[in-house]
Amino acid sequence: ARSSKDVQTALCIVPPKSVIEPIQAIRRERDHKAFKRWPPHINLAFPFVAEEHFDAAKRAMWNVAGYVPPFTVTLRRFEYFDHGRTCTVYMKPDVAVLPKTQKSKNNKDKDEKKNDGQDVLHYCHELILKAFPEHDDLVERSDDDEFTPHLTLGKWPNAQDARRACKELES
C-alpha cells in the first residue's frame, strides 16, 4: 500500500519560520509556480506517499528516525543546476558529517546502520530509500544519478546570470 506515489506530497525539511521570509522574497520573484504550492524546503523524497498512506509511512519513518541523531542545517552557500535552457539557483545545505557508524538509539534493536562518514542528509536519504525503495525519484531525475540536497530559490535564464546571482546572494 505504501508504494503509491503522490506528487501532492513530499518528505522534506522546512526551515523555521524565523528564516523563511528572506528566502520567500527571492522565491516570490523567481519560483512563481512552486512559491504558491510549497513552502521553502529540502526534499528527501518526492513524490512521496498518497495521503491515505500517511499512517503507515509515519510508522516507517519512526523506525528510520531512531538511527538519525539531532542535526542542524545551515543554508549559506549558493549554487545552481544548469538545465541547458534555464538554470535553477539553490541554497546548498551545510550539515554535520556523521561518525563512521551510527548505532540505533533503540536499545532493544542491536542493529547498526553503516553510514561511511556521509553527511546527515545523505544518510537520511539512504535510510528513507531503504524504508521506501520505490521513492528514488530524486536520484533517477538527477543528471549524475546522485542525491543533491538543496533548497530551490528559482529559475535564471542562463548560467552567466545564475553565477552572478550566486555571487550576489553570497555577499
N, C-alpha and C positions, 0 to 999 in steps of 0.2 A: 504494500500500500504506500510505502514511503517513496516509491520510485517515480510517482507522477511529479513532473516539474511544472512550475508555475512562474511565468515572467512577472507576475504581480507581487512576488515575494523575493526576498534576498536575506541571506545570513550575512550580517555586516557589522562593522564597528562605526558608531556615530559619535562624533566629537561632542564634548559637553557644550551646553548652551552658551557658556561664557566665552567660547571662541568661535561660535558659528557665524556671527554677523560679518566679520571681515571676509570670511570665505564666501558667504552668500552674496556679498557685494560684487565679487568677481563672477560668480556663477550666474547671477541675475543678468549680467551683460553678455556672458559668453557660453552659457549652457542652458539656453531657454527651455528646451524640451524637458530635460531631466530636472531642472530647477523647480518646476511646478510639481513634478511627480515624486521626487525623493529628496530627503534632507542630505547635506553633505555626508559622505560615508566612504568606508573602505570595504569593498566586497570580499567576503571569504568564500561565498558560494552564491552564484547567480546563473540561471534561475534557481530558486530553492523549491521547497515542497509546497503543495497546494494547502490552503488554509485548513481544510478538513483533516489534514495530517499533522497539524502543529503539535498535538499532544504526544504523538509517537516521536516526532522529531525532538521535542523538548526532552523526553526521556533519554534519547540517544545522545543529545548534547550534554546532559548532566554527566553521562559516563565519560565523554571527551573532556569536559571541564576539570575533572579530577586530576588530569595529567598536566594541566597548564597552571603555572604559578601566576600570581597577580603581575601585571605589567603595565607600563606607561608607554604611550605612543606620542612621539614628538613630531610635529609637522613644521619643518623649517626649510627644507630643500625643495627646489622646483625642477622638474624635468618634463620631457614631452615624448609622446609617441608620434612618429611620422607615418601617416597613413597614405602618403602619396598626394592625394587631392587636398587634404587638410591635416592639421596636427592637433593633438589633444595635449594641453598643458595640464600637469597634475602635481600634487604635493606628494613627495616621496616620504613615507614614514620612516623615522628612526626608532628602532626598538632594541631592547637588550638581546644579546646572544645568550642562549641558554647554555648551562654546563653540558658536557658531552652526553650525560644520561640523566633523564628526569624521571624520578621514581613517582609512582602513584601516591597521592596523599591518602588514598583509601586503604586503611590498614588491613582489611580482610582480603584485599587483592594484592598479591605479591608480584604481579606482572610489572615489567619495566617497559617503557617506551623509549626506544633509541632515537635521538634527535640529531646526532652527528654535529653538535655545536651550531645548529642553524639558529637564525633569528626567530623570535617567538611567533611572528605572523606566519612564516613558512611552516613552522611546527604546527600551529593551529590548523592551517590549511591541510596539511598532511593528515592530521588526526580526523578532520572533518571528512576528507575523502575516504578514509578507512570506514567511517560510520555511514557515509553516503557516497559510495563509489560511482554512482551514476551522475553525480553533480560535479564533473570535471570540466565543465564548460569554460571556466576562466583560463584553463590551461589549453584546451582544444582551440580556443579562438585567438590565442596569442601568436605572434609571429615566430617566437622561438620555443614554443611548447613549454614555457616556464610560467609559473605564477608570479605576477608582478603586483605586489600590494601597492595601491595608490588611491589618492582622493582626487577625482577629476574636478578641474576648475572650469574647463570649457574648451571650445574649438578656436583655433587660429588658422588663417588661410594658408600658411606655408611655414617651412622650417625656420627661415630667417626671422619671421615675426614671432614664432614660438620661442626661439633662442633669446630674442630681445626681451620678450615678456618674462621669461625665467630670470634673466639678469635684473630686470626692473623690480620684479616681485621679491627677489632676494635682498635688494638694497633697502 
